[in-house]
Amino acid sequence: MKLQNMKNKRVLITGGAGFIGSNLARRLVMLGANVTLVDSLIPVYGGNLRNIEDIKDRVTLNISDVRDPFAMAYLIRDKHYLFNLAGQTSHMDSMTDPQSDLEINAAAQLSILEACRQYNPSIKIVFASTRQLYGKPEYLPVDEAHPIRPVDVNGINKLAGEWYHLLYNNVYGIRACALRLTNTYGPGMRVKDARQTFLGIWIKSLIEGKPIQVFGDGTQLRDFNYVDDVVEALLLAALDPNADGQVFNLGSKEVVGLLQLAQILSELKPGSDYQVVPFPPERKAIDIGDYYSNFDKFQATLGWQPKIHLKEGLANCLAYYQENQKAYWDSE
């Protein structure tokens, strides 16, 4: 699938000033697309103007909330593609403020799809879903046939948002697909806290000279995707009609324990340290144990596979935040 087909296409990215959205926007600008970003810039949700500083003159930024149906109806009208990435990503926040999670991850998704049905039924939508909706794995690696058993409010609402997209694809012919993302990391991810990924706070600790805190016994297995690989997956899903109406896992063949991951990071910054600490009770309650994905379906259908090895991606990440520390520590 030729990514150059994005040239001159009108593209809307929800959550466009966030981590994945900004990296996607940068790639689309390079491909010659006309890119509009919508982001509420509400601090806890990860939007950061620093993420788009280098492309701010080549994109249109609309500061609005996906929960505003009038704004979304206006923004959707003339677009060829919608990358629907905006969401409340914190599993902990979903448990302490479930109503906001419901509004953003479920209700807003339904109103976006209604706007597409009414004003732009020919649009193609790629929805960013999550591996969290599987819950605690019954077997590994987890494929798309695995039972769905969310362990938190976020997983339930993301599942609803995902299924709304598939329903509108199947009933109304609005082309849509969903990618269930695993641990995405890279430049632009939130590092002030663990609202997006624990790797962010680990990177921050390293740079500040503090020990990384590994919860539990450190044997929990995970897979990770560097953001450039996720951007590639999103673009392939948008351009290939074989993705329409489908759900796909992303993932990696590189599977590491959290203690091993902490060791890799410590080696990248000599003098760093890590410590194994007990799970905080509120996190233990929603921990899923080992998890890594089977992404064979996506690889077979669209030819995608991750290219950035974990150690390379972590080194890129660490270098980026060492250089741009002030922009992310102070502005989030």
N, C-alpha and C positions, 0 to 999 in steps of 0.2 A: 504494500500500500504506500503510495507516494505522498509523503507529508507535504510536498510542494503544492498539493491540491488545496492547501489552506490559504494560498496567496489570494489576497483581495476579498477573502470571506469575512463576513461580519460575525464577530464572536463575542458572546457575553460570558463572563466568569463571575459567579457569585463567590464571595469570599476572596476577591481578587487581590486584595492587599495582604492576604494571609500567606502562610508558608508555601503550600503547594500551589495556590492560585497565582502568586507572584512569579514563581518559577515557570509555570505554564505560560503566563503572559509574556515573559521574556522570550521563550521559545517561539511563541506565535508571532511576536513582533519580528523575530529573525526570519520567519517563514513568509512574512509579508501580509499577515492578516490585519484587519481593522479591529482592534481589541477595545472592548468596553469592560471596565471593572466595576462591580458593585460591592461595597463593603461598608458596614456600619461603623467601623473603627472603634467599636466598644472594646476597651482595653483587654478585658478578660477573654475575649474570643480570638485574639491573636493577630488581628489586622495591625500592620505597622508600616507607616509610609516609607521607612528606610528600605523596606523590601522592594519598592518600585522606584527608588531614587534615580537609578540609571536609565529607566525607560519612561519616566513621568511625562516627557514631552512627546512620546509616541503612543500613548494610550489615553483613553478617556476614563477618568475616575468619577463615579457617581457615588457620593456618600449617602447611602440610604440602607434601610434594613429589609432583609428578605421577608420580614413579617408585615411589610407595608404592601398590600396587594395592588394599590394604585401605582406605586413606583415600579413594581415588577411588571405590571401589565404594559406600562409605557416602554420600559427598557427591552422587553422581549419582542416587540412587534416586528422589527425588520431584521432579526438576526438569523443567520444560517445555523449556528451552533450555540448551545448552552452547555457550559461545563458547570454543573451544579455542585459546588464544593463547599458552600457556606454551611456551617453547622456548629453546634455546641459539642465540643469534643471531649470534655472532661467527664470521666466516669464518676469521679467523686462529686462534682458539681451537680450532676444529674440526680444524685441521691439526696443532696441537700436542697436543691431547687428544681424539683421534677417538673413543675409547671412551665418554667422557661424552656427546659429541654423539650417538652412536648410542643410548645409553640414554634420553636425553631426547627427541630428535626422532623416533625410530623405535620402539624397544621400548616406551616409556611410552605412545605413542599406541595401540599394539596392545592394551595392557592396559586402557586407558580404553575402547576400543571393545568389548572383551570384557565389561567391566562394564556397559556400556550394553546389550549383547545379553542379558545374564543378568538384569539388574535393572530396566532402564528402556528397553525397545525402542521406545517411542513418543517418545523425546526427539528434538529437532532439533539438529543440530550444525553449527556454522560453524567451519571450520578455517582458521587463518591460515598460508598457505603463502608462498612467496617467488619473486620473479622470478629469483633467483640460479640456480635449477635449469635455466634455459635455457642458461646458459653464454655464450660469446661469440656475439653475434647473427650470423646469416647474412644477415638483412635487417632493415630498420627501417621502421615500428615493428613490434615483436615481437607477434604474435598467438598465440592458444592452439594453433595448428597448427604453430608453430615447433618444430624438433627439440629434444629434451631432451638437453643435454650439460653436466651440472654440472662446474664446474672446481675444486670443493673438496668436502671430506667433508660439510660442512653442506648443500650442495645435494643430494647423494645421499640423506642421511637425511631431509631435509624432503620430498623426492620420495616416499620410502617412506611417511612419515607421511600425506602427501596421498592416496596410492593406497590405503592401508589404509582411509581414510575412504570413498573411492569404492567399494571392494570391499564394505564392510559395508552401504553403501547398496544396491548392486546385488544382493547375495546374501541379506542378512538383512532388507532393508527398513528399515534404520535411516537415517532421512532425514539426509543429510549433503551438504555442498558445501564447496568450497575457494576461497579468494580469494588469488590470487598478488599479494602486496603489492610495491610498488616502494619508493622512498625515502620513508618516512613520517617526518614531523617535526612538532614542536609542543611545547607545554608538557608537561613530565613526561618528555621523552626523556632518555636517559642522556647526560650531558655530561662526565663525568670522563675518558672515553676514547672510542675509536671502536668499542666493542663492538657498539653498535646502529646507529649511523649516523655518518659522518664529519662531518655537520653539527653534531653535538653538540660535538665538540672544536673545531670552527671557532667556534661561539658562545662557548665558554669562552675561547678565545684572544682574541676581540674584547673581552670584558668585562675580561679581565686586561691589556689593552693590548699584547698580543703579536701579531705578524703571523700571518695565516692562512697555512698551508702548503698549497700546491696541488701535488699530485704529478704528475709527467710534464710535458706541455707545456700543460696546462690546456684543451685543446680537447675533451676527452672530454664527450660529451653525456649528459645525464640528465634524467629527469622526476621530479617530487616530488608527494606528496600530503600536505596538511595533515591533522592527526589528526582534526579534526571531520568532514572528508569521508570518512575511512576508517571512522569510527564509523557514519556514515550508511549506508555500504555494508554493513557487518556486520549492521546491523539490517534492512535491506531483504532481505538474503540469508536471514536467519533467518525472516522473516515470509512470504516468497513461495515457494509450492511449486514454482514454475517453476525455482528454483535447485537443487532436489534432484538429487543425482547429477552436478552440473556443476562445472567448473573455470572460474574467471573471472579475467582480468587486471584489476587496477586500474591507473591511470596518469593522465597529464595531457597536454593539448594544448600546455601551456607546456614547451618543451624548451630547456634552456640549457646552455652549456658551463661547465665548472667555473671557468674564469677569469672568465667573465661573472658567475657566481654569487658569487664572491669580491668582485667589484666592487660588486655590489648590496649585499652585507652591509657593505662598507666605507662605502658612502654612507649607510647607516642609522645608522652610528656614526662621525661625522666625526672625523678624526684617526687612523682605523684604517689598517692597511696589510696587504698580502698579498705573498707571495713564491712563485715557482715553483721547486720543488726536485725533484731526481731521485727516482724511485720507490725506496723501500726494496726490496731484492731479494725479500723474502718476500711483499710485496704485489704486486709486478709479476708474480710467478708465477701469481697467481689473478685478476689484473685482467681485466675483460671488455671493456674498450674502451668504445665508445659503446653506450648502451642507453636506449631509451624504448619505452613500451608502446602497443599498440593495445588499447583497452578497449571497442571497439564492441560486442562480444558482451554485455558486462554492461550497457552503456547500452541496447541494444535489448531485452534480456530484462527488466531491472528498472527501467529509466528513470533510472539513476544517472549523474551527471556531477559532477566536482569544482566547487565553488563559490568556494573561497578561492584568490585569486590569490597567486602566489608571493611577491611583494613584501609584500603584506599579512600573509601567514602568517609570513614572516621577521621582520617588525616586531613582531608579537605575541610571537613566540618570544624575541626579544632583550629586549623589555620584561619578560617573565615572569622570565627568568633574572637580569636586573639587579635585580629586586625580591626574588627568592628565592635569591640566590646562596648564602648560607650553608647553606641547607637541602640543597642539592645538592652543593656542593663538599665539605662536611664529613661528610655522612651516607652517601655512596655507598661 
